[in-house]
């Protein structure tokens, strides 16, 4: 059990949680500062999504090799190097003078995050019994929930009253402390025979994801170059198809897709990634919706969005009892459906909506967001054999980061599409965001159907729920 951990194991868990804190903070803190960053760099506010997407998708592209790097060079060395890269890149982001420089340094941050977070989680998973996975997930998730709780207000206040550059500078002291602790706390976990790196698989994955992102960003641009966009999407489809074929045939693949045969794991990897994509888009769109649609300041928008994450944190102690009482399948399905209902409610918000009603809606959205994430994370490794845990962790980290990155990209794309539709109809700017929120709710049909097909007894082994 988590509470029975040795002192060194507890400090290791806290260090990994700190890495989660930095990674989640930087994935969320940009959103409320987007208009200020855009004004400073001379670009449209929604274009700042490129810096968010570049960060998250760099992590998604590079996570597949993090498992091999750990087995080859050892967890301690890889984790420490990742923190050093992440910290230096944060300083680079703070010094950015234009969008290309900001995106480049965000990519470098993603390089650090790709090694930092999955390696830390792998070490914890390897030392935790399956019956304690729910507690381990909850323990590691708390700092990740605190980071987005602080991020909206922090990003809003710093950009409004100081400078948006400070949202990156706050990583520097955190990074230095984490680097010093990593040499002392992280075990030198490695494999005696890691095997060769699957370069073909890595290049196919990287090329396919890069082409997909380029195509989606092209569609979302103000003046799409359709020949390039369609070409990029075709390349992405071909590369990702070739990736699947290669990974299924190769003896020691970069990522083990065969683990998707485990039903409970597959639900989290596929339906859970769609859920993550939709939910991740909300904190990016809400501050822009309130600033550009309602005329609020960045600080006001940031403070209000805290309600979303307050619900996220507040419900956390109740999630395990809920899963134990009603079962993961039921709790998961309700969370997805209610998240969709909250998105529709957000789409109908007006500047005249009473603040109390708005805060209640965002808090409810945060509650169902948190419960949904916990159900997916808890059931993910419930039926995965211990000897396949490294591959399962690598694949899960990849699809989760990819889902988060594509969620921001798709959110921006839907706003662009909504702007085009509403421009033709003579509607106001905030209607583009309403359009996006409704379509995001529609996308949740996918994880809802996936959860509905899950067996009722799924995940009982990790929740301790008696079979009905």
Secondary structure, DSSP 8 states (H G I E B T S, - for coil): -GGG--HHHHHHHHHHHHHHHHHHHHHHTHHHHHHHHHHHHTS-GGGGHHHHHHHHHHHHHHHHHHHHHHHHH-HHHHHHHHHHHHHHHHHHHHT--SHHHHHHHHHHHHHHHHHHHHHHHHHHHHTS-GGGHHHHHHHHHHHHHHHHHHHHHHHHHHHHHS-TTHHHHTHHHHHHHHHHHHHHHS-----S------HHHHHHHHHHHHHHHHHHHHHHSTT--HHHHHHHHHHHHHHHHHHHHHHHH-TT-SS-GGGGGSHHHHHHHTHHHHHHHHHHHHHHHHHHIIIIIT---HHHHHHHHHHHHHHHHHTHHHHHHHHHHH-HHHHHHHHHHHHHHHHHHHHT--TTS-HHHHHHHHHHHHHHHHHHHHHHHHHHTTT--GGGHHHHHHHHHHHHHHHHHHHHHHHHHHHHHHHHHHHHHT--THHHHHHHHHHHHHHTHHHHHHHHTS-TTTTHHHHT----
